[in-house]
Amino acid sequence: MGNSTYLTLGQAAEMCGWSKGAISKAIKSGKMSVHEKTKAGFQLDPAEVLRVFPKKTETSLNEQLETSEKHSVNSAVSTEVNALRQQIAIAELERTREREQLTDRIESLQQMLADEKSERRQLTGLLSDQREKGTEPQRRGFWARLRG
């Protein structure tokens, strides 16, 4: 695991010049053995890959053209990847800042709610009947008041 002497499916395809599909088909058919299968994919022994799929030979001119094209494409891709990483970093900073602002706002609202609750209890206490029991005037009904 994690041994750099083994290749992934993509690395093996690039090394021998065959497609990942062709290599995968050889593995499934049993034509080629696999060192280990992990969650990330296959770990392939380079010697086994070259045994089953000898490197395709090309003229040195074609190799030079492909190499220069790969470098220019890799350079452009690398530049784009770096730009995207910067955008992600900026977005993460913005998200963190917004989360902190929202957390502060929530705490402020919770404090306001606690203060309002306390004030409501005080006002309710002021509005409730504060007289002692037994000192209330006796209430008389409607007919009793008419009679006198």
Steps between C-alpha positions, in 0.01 A plus 500: 500500500631841406803337333619721215631198303145410403295678237140609485290408198553845349876493559525153345303615194727800458813290546416235241296713260185289526161617620378457857208301360733251328700454821184464707365239257826301530469508879138383494576220255790377715757570230679740735547471876449781752724562800214636710153645455423794730212744531704739285543238227751244386868487592684355204856373477679683213670178383162326478355791303790493250478119475138512389513833318841564346560870449382615161794618294478832328744708307713732708353798313148403609620454858661843497182661365282322755739591780501870410120495461461328837724758667307793354167338590632413846621857548161642401318250720738571787435874468125440496521267801694764695244767411217272610679423827531872567130547431417215737721650771332840459155340509590307816621818669179678404292207627688501830449875538127470425467209745663711774266791423195273515620343825542846651153600377345185650666567835378860489143390424510240778612768748223734379247220546622429853481873584146526356394193698633650823329833431172323421514318833558829683210668322272204561584523870407868503170436326387212721285558806739576787237529779503263792226244519208592722521876431292482185166682512202271508327478169127519482283376223288719272169453689667556835629836378154599376338425831725706679 
